[in-house]
Amino acid sequence: MGLTDRERILVDIERSLGDSREGRVQFPQEETASPPEWLSDDASWDDVKSELEALSDRFHTAEHPGELRRILEHIVREHDVSRAVRWEHPLLEKLGIDEILGGLGVTIGIPSRKEEWKELSAKAQVGITAVDALVMESGTLVLRASKEWGRSTSLLPPVHVAIVQPGERLKDIASLSRLCRSWAEERQGLPSAVTFITGHSCTADIELTLVSGVHGPGMVYVIGLGREYGGP
Amino acid sequence: MELSVKAVKKKATEAARNEVLHRTLSDAGDRFVSLRENGFNQLEDPDGLRARGRAIKEKCLANMPNLLRLLEKKVTDAGGVVHWAKDGPTARKIILNLARQHGVKTVVKGKSMMTEEIALNKALAEKGIEAWETDLGEFIVQLAGETPSHIIAPAIHKNREEVGRLFSAKLGVPYTTNPEELTMVARKVLREKFLGADMGITGGNMAVAETGTLALFENEGNIRLSTSLPRVHVAIIGIEKVVETWDDFGVLMKLLSRSAAGQKMPTYLSLITGPKKANEQDGAEAFHLVLLDNGRSRMLGDRVLRDSLFCLRCGACLNVCPVYKRVGGHACGWVYSGPIGILLDSELLPPGSARDLAFACTLCGACAEVCPVLIEHPKMILDFRRRLAEDPMWKGPRVLSRVLPVKAYSWLSVRPFLFRCAGFLARGIQRVMAPSGEWKWLPGPLAEWGSRRKIPRFKRPFSRRWKALKMSLKKKQGTGGG
């Protein structure tokens, strides 16, 4: 009986490596694995603000509930929002997002509670999520998939609003791969999707002219929670 | 797939005469180069990082069988299915079978050079499956019935007027040259396809063996949509894309995003580990990973050329290549173009079928200067040429045009009288047949050769010209002094 493609490929690789291994420079040992670097609650938000603004996205800090209301009201007016979707997340419930947006005449949908999550997210003008982490060096949002935290909430609506708690801040990009490894170790594997989001959907495929919102959101708002929420 | 040398030459000749293409490629190349420079300048030790990237690729290639086995185990543990394909036809068959098993009618595709390599779209169309390229550049070239001309900017060869006419003709929308309006047309058309698609097909930039995770880099969001909305996700990657650890991934991630477009991070980086879990809201219910060899295991055995398997597909070498900037990607005749394309096409296509590409290089070394994993393209291309020159199958047809003139010159140069006679004859012939410097009146197959060359005029020997030169110099000095 002949070899399967799997066996043939592995045999061919072994044979080729046998031919070429000799004389190759030895590679150095990798440094030992280190944990991701989280910032303390009192660290400043300045770095991430400048990173996001350089990407033409928006960063706001909400020091207290009144400020959060004002920021969301600004977003609703700016984008003429009548429908929004959000994650089924304890933070968003604690912040009273439904009450704030409901008071502004916005209908809120929670895709994780609906069979037709796809259509619900596709029709919304804003998707509101929490995050698992925010990287200060690059403004990267880290989102893990789960039952309550759908991938499409941050993807299908034209505007994405992400709310970040002070303790969710990572120092640098190097921490991202460490974070993935530590999650995998803690939970014996990763969820089906971990997504790093740095800025908004864009393309430059026509004469290198930058256009926003080609497939995903054309604008990302990041709201950092401040003093009354336990931040700096 | 075999390249027709004649067709490649024809495309290259046409491209070399296309001034609009030169301007577009040159402008785009300069933009990408400047973005890349900015990206690398922000790093503390860019050369150190590049060396580390190379060492990681070296390590992963040397340990490839174990890493592929580990990747297979981890993907399977996460609920995915791994398929192994020795070549393109096998990979196509696997994907077509999956489409049949899952009752797929519509496919959305993320940008993938691998699916171009195995000519998947044609195979899907033959089975009546509607396949939509969803990266904007890929969508444009698909509508135009063309192939991508750049690894990360597939429609770089098209200007806004051409895209406007194309969208108007194929999508029935009013003609516009506004990139924003054209992009929104594509968003609207493709959003419907995403929502209704049964299968998403993507490539993958890396696969992390320790957790069985596929990493996909992009800026548009089409890959996120292709992996999140359809019920089946099929990813196809070359076997060389496997890396061992998350630390390896971290280094290569930094290099790839900075080298491709000068970004600290791509807009979206999706890390896919199997299909959606029972307790997750959205994502594909079935995940299949196709590991494609297609000549890569053969390349691995080549001490010199195997380094092209380090390639991260960032496209930086294309952006600095003087030949690419002159003729673009289509002139290469196959999927990969530019310096890395010369190496990959020559190795991945059947032996000998892309051999002429090795001579479409000036050996200027700009590509090696910018490669994030320190691939030395010119050294490898030179070695490739040397092998060709030693290959009797290849040498034959080239004797007249390359070997014979060098031998003739060598013979004449040690016979001064005959050398002078030959020079006298050459000057006479040139005066008659190329009075303005261009060879216009050459016979037969030499006519095409001459039409693309402007060679310097043959001059009389220096010893004969010395007296006249001396007098002219004295005259000038006299004028200057007076």
Contacts between the chains, C-beta under 8 A, distances in Angstrom:
chain1	res1	chain2	res2	distance
A	4	B	84	7.3
A	5	B	84	4.4
A	5	B	85	6.0
A	5	B	86	4.6
A	5	B	90	6.0
A	5	B	293	7.8
A	6	B	84	4.0
A	8	B	86	5.6
A	9	B	68	7.8
A	9	B	84	5.5
A	9	B	86	6.1
A	9	B	239	6.7
A	9	B	291	7.3
A	9	B	293	4.7
A	9	B	297	6.0
A	10	B	65	5.2
A	10	B	68	7.0
A	10	B	69	7.6
A	12	B	293	7.0
A	12	B	297	3.7
A	12	B	298	7.1
A	13	B	64	5.3
A	13	B	65	5.2
A	13	B	68	7.7
A	13	B	239	7.3
A	13	B	297	4.7
A	13	B	300	6.0
A	14	B	65	5.7
A	15	B	297	7.9
A	15	B	301	6.8
A	16	B	297	5.4
A	16	B	298	6.7
A	16	B	299	7.8
A	16	B	300	3.9
A	16	B	301	3.1
A	16	B	302	7.9
A	16	B	306	7.8
A	17	B	61	7.9
A	17	B	62	6.6
A	17	B	64	7.1
A	17	B	65	7.5
A	17	B	300	6.3
A	17	B	301	7.4
A	19	B	301	4.3
A	19	B	303	7.8
A	20	B	300	6.6
A	20	B	301	5.4
A	20	B	302	6.8
A	20	B	303	5.1
A	20	B	306	6.0
A	21	B	62	6.5
A	23	B	303	7.3
A	24	B	58	7.0
A	24	B	62	7.0
A	25	B	58	7.2
A	27	B	55	4.2
A	27	B	56	7.5
A	27	B	58	4.9
A	27	B	59	4.4
A	27	B	62	7.6
A	28	B	55	5.9
A	30	B	245	7.1
A	30	B	247	5.6
A	30	B	248	7.4
A	31	B	247	7.3
A	33	B	245	7.9
A	33	B	247	6.5
A	111	B	281	6.4
A	111	B	282	7.7
A	112	B	281	4.9
A	117	B	281	6.1
A	117	B	282	6.2
A	118	B	195	6.3
A	118	B	229	6.5
A	118	B	282	7.4
A	119	B	195	7.8
A	122	B	191	7.4
A	122	B	195	6.2
A	135	B	265	7.8
A	137	B	264	7.0
A	138	B	264	4.3
A	138	B	265	4.8
A	140	B	265	5.2
A	145	B	276	7.1
A	145	B	280	5.1
A	145	B	281	7.3
A	145	B	282	7.5
A	145	B	283	6.1
A	146	B	279	6.8
A	146	B	280	5.8
A	146	B	281	7.3
A	147	B	279	4.6
A	147	B	280	5.7
A	147	B	281	5.4
A	148	B	281	7.1
A	149	B	281	7.3
A	150	B	280	8.0
A	150	B	281	3.7
A	150	B	282	4.7
A	151	B	224	6.9
A	151	B	228	4.4
A	151	B	281	7.6
A	151	B	282	5.2
A	151	B	283	6.1
A	152	B	228	6.0
A	152	B	229	7.2
A	152	B	281	7.9
A	152	B	282	5.2
A	155	B	221	6.2
A	155	B	224	5.4
A	155	B	225	6.6
A	155	B	228	6.6
A	173	B	250	7.7
A	173	B	253	7.8
A	173	B	254	6.6
A	173	B	264	6.4
A	173	B	265	6.5
A	174	B	250	5.9
A	176	B	250	6.8
A	176	B	253	7.7
A	177	B	246	4.1
A	177	B	247	6.2
A	177	B	249	5.3
A	177	B	250	3.3
A	177	B	253	7.0
A	178	B	246	6.9
A	178	B	247	7.9
A	178	B	250	7.5
A	180	B	208	8.0
A	180	B	211	7.3
A	180	B	213	7.5
A	180	B	246	5.2
A	180	B	249	8.0
A	180	B	271	6.6
A	181	B	210	7.5
A	181	B	211	7.7
A	181	B	245	7.4
A	181	B	246	4.0
A	181	B	247	7.7
A	184	B	210	7.4
A	184	B	211	4.6
A	184	B	246	7.8
A	189	B	77	6.9
A	189	B	78	5.9
A	189	B	211	6.6
A	189	B	273	6.6
A	190	B	78	7.7
A	190	B	211	5.5
A	190	B	213	6.1
A	190	B	271	6.9
A	190	B	273	4.3
A	191	B	273	6.9
A	191	B	277	6.4
A	191	B	280	6.5
A	192	B	78	7.6
A	192	B	272	6.6
A	192	B	273	5.9
A	192	B	274	5.6
A	192	B	275	6.1
A	192	B	276	4.6
A	192	B	277	5.7
A	192	B	280	5.8
A	192	B	283	4.9
A	192	B	284	8.0
A	192	B	287	7.6
A	193	B	227	7.3
A	193	B	228	7.1
A	193	B	270	6.3
A	193	B	271	6.8
A	193	B	272	5.8
A	193	B	273	7.6
A	193	B	276	7.8
A	193	B	280	8.0
A	193	B	283	5.8
A	194	B	270	7.9
A	194	B	271	4.3
A	194	B	273	7.8
A	195	B	224	6.8
A	195	B	268	6.6
A	195	B	269	7.1
A	195	B	270	5.5
A	195	B	271	7.2
A	196	B	265	6.3
A	196	B	268	7.1
A	196	B	269	4.0
A	196	B	271	7.6
A	197	B	267	7.0
A	197	B	268	6.1
A	198	B	263	7.4
A	198	B	264	7.2
A	198	B	265	4.1
A	198	B	266	6.8
A	198	B	267	5.6
A	198	B	268	7.8
A	198	B	269	7.8
A	199	B	267	5.2
A	200	B	267	7.0
A	201	B	219	7.2
A	201	B	220	5.8
A	201	B	221	4.1
A	201	B	267	6.3
A	201	B	268	7.6
A	202	B	219	5.4
A	202	B	220	7.1
A	202	B	267	6.3
A	203	B	136	4.8
A	203	B	137	7.7
A	203	B	183	6.2
A	203	B	219	6.5
A	203	B	220	5.2
A	204	B	153	7.6
A	205	B	135	7.4
A	205	B	136	4.2
A	205	B	137	3.8
A	205	B	140	6.8
A	205	B	153	6.4
A	205	B	154	7.3
A	205	B	155	5.5
A	205	B	183	8.0
A	206	B	136	7.3
A	206	B	140	7.7
A	206	B	155	7.3
A	206	B	158	7.7
A	206	B	160	5.6
A	206	B	163	5.5
A	206	B	179	4.1
A	206	B	182	5.9
A	206	B	183	6.9
A	207	B	24	7.3
A	207	B	159	6.0
A	207	B	160	5.3
A	207	B	179	6.4
A	208	B	27	7.4
A	208	B	28	5.6
A	208	B	31	5.5
A	208	B	153	7.6
A	208	B	156	8.0
A	209	B	160	7.7
A	209	B	179	4.1
A	209	B	180	7.8
A	211	B	179	5.5
A	211	B	180	5.0
A	211	B	183	4.3
A	213	B	184	7.9
A	213	B	187	7.0
A	214	B	136	5.7
A	214	B	183	5.3
A	214	B	186	7.0
A	214	B	187	5.8
A	214	B	220	4.7
A	214	B	221	6.9
A	214	B	222	7.7
A	215	B	134	7.2
A	215	B	187	6.2
A	215	B	190	6.9
A	215	B	191	7.6
A	215	B	194	7.9
A	215	B	220	4.9
A	215	B	221	3.8
A	215	B	222	4.7
A	215	B	224	7.8
A	215	B	225	5.9
A	216	B	220	7.2
A	216	B	221	2.9
A	216	B	224	6.6
A	216	B	225	7.6
A	216	B	267	7.9
A	216	B	268	7.2
A	217	B	221	7.8
